[in-house]
Amino acid sequence: MLFSALVIPWFVDWNAFRSTFEREAEKILGQPVTVAGTANASLLPMPSLVFTDVRVGGTPDKPMMKVDRFAVRIELIPLISGTFKVVDMAITRPRLQVTVAADGTPDWLRRSEASKALNPDAVTLEKVDVSDGSIDYRDERTGRSLSLTGINAAVDARSLTGPWKIEGGLVAEGVPTTFRVATGRRDADGSIRVKVEANPATVPVAFSAEGPLKRDDNGLNWSGGFSLLHVADDDGGRKKTPSWRASGSFDLRPEQLRLPAITLSQGPEDRPYSLTGAATVDLGKAMRFDATLKARQLDLDRSIGKGPNEPANVDMASKAVVSALSDLPVPSIPGRIGFDIPGIVIGGSVIQNLRFDAVTAQAGWKIEELGADLPGRTRLAADGIVTTSPEASFDGAVRLISEQPSIFAAWWRSGKMASRPQLQPFDMSGQLHLAPGAIQVTGMAARMRDSSVRGSLGWQEASGDGRRNLSVELKANRLDFDQLTSLGELFVGQSLSDTDSIADGFQVKISTGELEVGDMLLEQVTADGSFANGVLEANRLSIGNLAGAAITASGRVADMKGAPSGQISASIEASDLTGTAALVERLLPGSAVSRWFKETAPLLGPTKLATVINARASDNITHANLTLNGTAGGTAIDAALGFVGTPAGWREGNLKLSAAVENPDAGLLIRQLGYSALPLDPPGKARLTIEGDGTLAEGAAATIKGDFAGLAYATDGKIGVDAAGLPTFEGTVTAHGPDATAALALAGLSLPGIQEALPLEATTSLDVKDGVATLFFRDARLGDVQASGSIDFGREASRWRLKGDVAVDEADLTRATSLALGLPQDLLASTETPWSKTTFGRPVLDGFDAAFRISADRLLVSDGVTVSNAALETSFSGERTELRLTHGDFAGGKATGSLSIVNPEGDASISGQVSVTGAALSDLVWQRDGRSVADGTLDISAQFEGTGRSAAGVVSSLSGGGSLRVGAGSARFVNPEAFGAVIRASNAGREIGEAELRKLFAGYLDAGTLAFDHIEGAFSIAAGTIRAQNLGVTSPSATMVGGATIDLNAETLDSQWTLTIDPGEDRVSGAIPQVGLVFSGPLAEPTRRIDVAPLAGFLSVRAFEREVERIEKLQAEIVEKEKLSRLVRVAREDDERRAEAARKAEADKAAEAAAKAEREAAERAAKEAADKAAADKAAAEAAAAKKAEAAKKAEALRLQKEEQARKAAEAAAKRQLDFSDGIETLLKGIDEPAPRPQARPQPPLQLQMPSQGNDPGAPMVLVPPASIPN
């Protein structure tokens, strides 16, 4: 309308006068138009008009619109055709007045009839520039007015009926705003579609609305849809996603703005959470708004999280919602927003029934009747003011009731409090002030189980220096420390033990009748104090009863980080300190102090201690004195410490110390210090006095004297602390006493096998620097052992380490292994078994590492085994012990070896190796009648390993192996000539039974020595048993082959040898002269047993062959006699046939009976020999087999010879008969002899042979009686 009023009159008639323009403009605007200023016009190069002081409607003093200057240029050609195309137009400082009458009609809509004659399509506007314009709007119905100033805009229009396009900026209510207006073409019903976009400069929102603008009986009406976006700041040139956005429909009328459908969304566009609702804005005299927002369910886990598998963090989501609410602009008109959300899915759970009303308040919102059901049957209620400007804050009443607080805590802190004690149901309320840098809870009232608490909490960050202060004031009948701590961490969101991250200053005032800390109950507890700006105020700290202990403390210390001054006094009186130790563990969990206190508390009662610290500052220097007096568990303590200096320069400060500590039980004092000590009777006393004066930087002169378990000790030197904070000392240490066994036992170094007293005499120099203590000593004596050397004690790779070089006259390897195996008192033996069954303990030196190089004149390995000039390297590290003998003289030879022990919790694994070269065998074997049973040079090497929980267990599991060699030597009581003596006795016809043979052979065997070239072989170790097989003894006079089995579990020997000689001329077929030597019994003194069965077999075969030789000689004589027998055979041939038949039958019968008896006797002897051979061991079995073979051959030979002898006897008998008959025939004629008596049978020839079985006297029939001539 404005542009029509100003432009169209000039387009009607360019040559008309000014009055014509005013008349035509009135037709367009329906209001009178007056040009009160100048008027200029030109046609070339382009038609243009310029007016000043143009006024429309109203009165001359108060027009409806006034324009300071109006200028326009028009294209000439369209003008000729009757259309008007404005090339550009400038409207300067237009001031428009719009008034809505009481009936709702704007005054500009009261148009005259003249305006209807204009054709609006004949006008086109381009580049219309409006500058410094203003609009004053007034509604007479409500009295409300609106002023828009600073309007600058660019306008384009295809025709006066649209479409229009307007872009520019203005100032509304003091807020600069950019806007853009676009319209469509006016419809036939008079409506026109309008779209408006606006962006306030001071409010981060973007507004857009679009819909038809029309007029009805009630006036103008604009309805359609709108959107309102929160515009976030740019982030590196990229626009952030809007934090919230609103959209919906609207219906704007002069008296009211209705928003029938609103959707308010937050979060990413693809998964937002939204609220829906409606709102109305009354535009009357008392403008206000009323809105409701609701949602059936908000799924924040999907919107700001990653769904059910990765739900949103509750704490972060809460902060995001608060941030979004604080970003909401506060309307300039009063109103109310009601929220109703039945369910919010967040953190994997659901917040239910969230309802509250937000009413506009000054610089914020008033929250009324906020209520929500949180997880864990927790109810939140709040009323208060939320201020959004200049910064977000809350002031109001809050109440939180939780019936299942553990579930609530797990949800609120996303399971981070699972390690805390389970919370009990609670009910908390109070007035809460929450703002950036400040939290205040006043009028707090809380109930938790049987506790009733009242008080206040406050935390505030100072705006100047940023220091944070925390104040707590609580009064309760009963407090549960764990519950209170868990509740505090629930709301703070971090551990309360990290005080530096919470506050810089603290003010605490707590009073409770009972304070429950874990399973402890503290009664009548009062804590009233503060710490701020380096000043500690302890107005009162008292515990009336802590498991029998009463504790009080009070005082004030100023300038704690500079030059402290003030006084602190404290006292404790207790019959038992176990409760106090438990409290210290809770306050300092896992610390060295709490661990020590927990272990020693039962030993420290009764206790009565008092300490006072006085300090004054002068010229930034502190003059402090500390006194500590009293008793603890029988230990009397009297100490005084003076200090002049500053805490920062404590090394340079002057110290003066005087202290005395004494306990009649030295072992108790050791245990009170936290070390283990065996109970002794009597224990011996412990006394310590110390006097010191000086600075720790330069070293304070100190003298320490005292007694400990019968030993007197003293140190004299300088004690200090270096720049790195490490202690230093330079001086001497002396210790002496008649018996150090008690002190060693109390120190945990009880040595097995020590029964007598161990006098101690030592003077050493001690040098401590760089964290290492070095002890130098010479000719120190402990018992009979004299030692010299040096020992270092320090920390390496986070472990304490003891190392040194020590020379002693005597060392005991058993004591080193005892340290590794937990000091069993009977490590190597017991009264019942050779090896101890006492269970191993943990290594004694488990708390630190130790490594020594030891040179010893004598190294005792075990009973009776000593290594001279030994060089030993030892290493103790945790559960591992390494012992290595690098050099040693042993039995005239050299010895080396190593032993490794790994002992975790008393389950030891032991491995090692030993090597001996050139040792005298005579020094190692057992003796008989004062003489060693063998000599020679011994070389042996072995490896072994075993595991077990006792010495017996380790020995029973030993496995390994090795080799041995014995050089040229001799075996005493082994005379190889014993064989020849026995054979000669047998050849002489001496009848020797087995028992007599064993005794006879043993006598000869002991009468000489067997010289040998060497003995060598290998051996194995399994299950604690050493086995050596196939050992050979090489000797010119005899051969010995055998083996040995040594059972280490029982310390027994089982050794079997076969002794064999070459018989020379006494050699027989199928048998050799040999015996079995069996050594068995205790390893230190075995017994010998001789098996002569093989030798008896040899002698039997030898006797049989000699008898066969004799028979063969007899048969030769018979052959000579046969020549004579042939002469008479012819004469008596006929009689012989008859007699021969009878004699043959009788001889066959007798021979068969004799052979049968002999066979049965031989079978019995063979069976008995076989049974005996089966009972013998491996070496005897071989001899028995050979004996059986010889017996078998002898039997076969005997049967063969017997058959030959029988046949020869038969032939001889026959010849004898023939010879007799012939003689008789020849002599018949000469002299008839008397009748010859019948000859009686002669008994068989018997030969007594050495027995091979159980029938030593069995006869052997060689020839029948008939074979012997009369």
Buried (B, 14 or more C-beta within 10 A) or exposed (E): BBBBBBBBBBBBEBEEEEEBBBBBBBBBBBBBBBBEBEBEBEEEEEBBBBBBBBBBBBEEEEBBBBBBBBBBBBBEEBBEEEBBBBBBBBBBBBBBBBBBBEEBBBBBEEBEEBBEEBEBEBBBBBEBBBBBBBBBBBBEBBEBEEEBBBBBBEBBBBBBBBBBBBBBBBBBEEEEBBBBBBBBEBEEEEBBBBBBBBBBEEBBBBBBBBBBBBBEEEBBBBBBEBBBBBBBEEEEEEEEEBBBBBBBBBBBBBBEBBBEBBBBBBBEEEBBBBBBBBBBBBBBEEBBBBBBBBBEEBBBBBBBBEEEEEBBBBBEBBEBBBEBBBBBBBBEEEBBBBBBBBBBBBBBBBBBEBBBBBBBBEBBBBBBEBBBBBBBBBBBBBBBBBBBEEEBBBBBEBBBBBEBBBBBBBBBBBEBBEEBBEBBBBBBBBBBBBBEEBBBBEEBEBBBEEBBBEBBBBBBBEEEEEBBBBBBBBBBEBBBBBBBBBBBBBBBEEEEEEEEEBBBBBBBBBBBBBBBBEEBBBBBBBBBBBBBEEBBBBEBBBBBBBBBBBBBBBBBBBBBEBBBBBBBBBBBBBEBBBBBBBBBBBEBEEEEEBBBBBBBBEBBBBBBBBBBBBBBBEEEEBBBBBBBBBBBBBBBBBBBBBBBBBBEEBBEBBBBBBBBBBBBBBBBBBBBBBBEBBEBEEBBBBBBBBBBBBBBBEBBBBBBBBBBBBBBBBBEBBBBBBEEEBEBBBBEBBBBBEBBBBBBBBBBBBBBEBEEBBBBBBBBBBBBBEBBBBBBBBEBBBBEBBBBBBBBBBEEEEEEBBBBEBBBBBBBBBBBBBBBBBBBEBBBBBEEBBBBBBBBBBBBBBEBBBBBBBBBEBBBBEEEEBBBBBBBBBBBBBBBBBBBBEEBBBBBBBBBBBBBBBBEEBBBBBBBBBBBBBBBBBBBBBEBEEEBBBBBBBBBBBBBBBBBBBBBBBBBBBBBBBEBBBBEBBBBBBBBBBBBBBBEBBEEEEBBBBEBBBEBBBEBBBEBBBBBEBBBBEBEBEEBBBBBBEBBBEBEBBBBBBBBBBBBBBBBBBBBBBBBBBBEEBEBEBBBBBBBBBBBEEBEEBEBBBBBBBBBBBBBBBBBBBBBEEBEEBBEEBEEEBEEBEEBBEBBBEBBEEBBEEBEEEBEEBBEEBBEEBEEBBEBBBEBBBEBBEEBBEBBBBBBEBBBEBBEBBBEBBBEBBEBBBEBBBBBBBBBBBBBBBBBBEEEEEEEEEEEEEEEEEEBBEBBBBBBBBEBEBBBBBBBBBBBEE
